[in-house]
Each structure stands twice: as C-alpha cells, then as structure tokens.
Amino acid sequence: MITVTPKATAKIREAFAREHVQGGLRLGVLGGGCSGLSYLFKFEPKPRPTDKVFEFEDVKVFVDPKSFLYLDGMTLDWKDSLMHSGFAFDNPHAKKSCGCGTSFSA
C-alpha cells in the first residue's frame, strides 16, 4: 500500500490543473541519484496493464510492479518550510537518503 496525504493530493491536483493533465501520476523508482535509487514523478494519461492503481479522492497514482517493491508502505506528503517546499517521502525501505530527499538506497 502507498499513502498520499491530503496535502500532497491537493498539490498533485493543482499540478494537474496547471498542466491541463488528464489521467494520473506515475510514481516509480529509477537507478541513479546520490544514494543509488531516485524517485520518479511523471504525468501519464492511463495506467499500464500491470500497474497497481491507487486513488486518493480524485487523484490516481500508478505504480509499476518493480517500483512497488521499493515503495510499498511509503507515505508521500507535502512539506512547507522556510528553506524548502516540496514532496517528502517517508519510505520504510530507504536505509539512507540524500540531503535533497529525492534519492535513497534500499
């Protein structure tokens, strides 16, 4: 299971409206980044046949099976601070993460 907080859901919805996107948000994991793996965000019109599809209010999140191994149990949130505003990943599979919070090692 993946959880997206109401704050993050609102920010995703705002991005969809701003970019005139229909469909959902692909959330995934790619090799690379400071810590070995990077999070992927991408707008997609529809899920792939093997995707897990999560719905949070009217926002759909698509996750491929391979990425789900690294993202199962993760919470996606939105944080606002004086230094940084953006998505925050609380991932139980991340053994360590980089300072920017967009890459991790499992």
BELDA-V548535 format. One record per run of one state. SS is the DSSP state (@ for helix, = for strand, . for the rest). FROM is the first residue (numbers start at 1). TO is the last residue. If there is no record, write none. Layout:
BEGIN
ss: [SS/SS]
from: [FROM/FROM]
to: [TO/TO]
END
This chain:
BEGIN
ss: [./=/./@/./=/./=/./=/./=/./@/./=/./=/./=/./=/.]
from: [1/3/5/6/20/24/32/37/45/52/57/59/64/65/72/75/81/85/91/96/98/103/106]
to: [2/4/5/19/23/31/36/44/51/56/58/63/64/71/74/80/84/90/95/97/102/105/106]
END
